[in-house]
Amino acid sequence: MSLLNQLLVQDWVLVWRQLLSFKALAERYGQEQVVTSVKHTRARKVIDQIYLKGLDQYMQWFPWSWFSNMQFIGAGGFSAVYAVTMTPAYDFRPISVQSKAFLPLLFQGITVCESTGDLMMVMKCSNSGNLEDHMRQLPLGDLDLKTITGTLLRLAANLADLHKAGMCHRNVHPRNIVCTDSDYFLVDCRFATPAKESSSVTTLTKAVYGRLPYIAPEVREGIYTEKSDVYSLGIIIWQLYASTDT
């Protein structure tokens, strides 16, 4: 058992009631002790950055010992995804992290793999596929306009919260909208960039992120702003509306 997990066991009631946030851990045990308690150098550097960037109040800790039955789901260019069974050492009610960008139900917190030292995001498993799957398989004409409108409003709220945090998503398309408990959420922020830097990064790298036809025309000229994200969402809105019988 790692030292960080031992710290949690010492007074788990108090810490859990404070949502196991890194801020609460630092207040209880001291920031330096929390950082140095992680034995893997790479993960230690990341946790140190969480404090330096003021993200400790948004990040919730999950002990590695809680996870079992890990199964590989798939991998992309930046990370791998696994499904696990989470078994806490005591009864609790799962509480979503209040992140800077509102990602309800999905982002729960982080953990560190004790064998590799990899920092892992803990998220709710979405077993219902993504919006693109549903657009191909489901008879969208059977969905009433009110249901579709409610879904689109929640997606718009997800994107608006990301923009309020000063970030551009830069990769909005139906495959990055997952379904969980009959609701849809925008995910995959790996290309997200501070809004004030998005255009300069796009111009410098000469890279166009996203998928046609969801890429705004100005992106080809190296211009990327929040409006480019809105354009991508607008194409999705048009596709959903055009698929109905209304």
Secondary structure, 3 states (H helix, E strand, C coil): CCHHHHHHHHCHHHHHHCCCEHHHHHHHHCHHHHHHCCCCHHHHHHHHHHHHCCCCCCCEECCHHHEEEEEEEEECCCCEEEEEEECCCCCCCCCCCCCCCCCCCCEEEEEECCCCCCEEEEECCCCCCEHHHHHHHCCHHHCCHHHHHHHHHHHHHHHHHHHHCCEECCCCCHHHEEEECCEEEECCCCCCEEHHHHHHHHHHHCCCCCCCCCCCHHHHHCCCCHHHHHHHHHHHHHHHHHCCCC
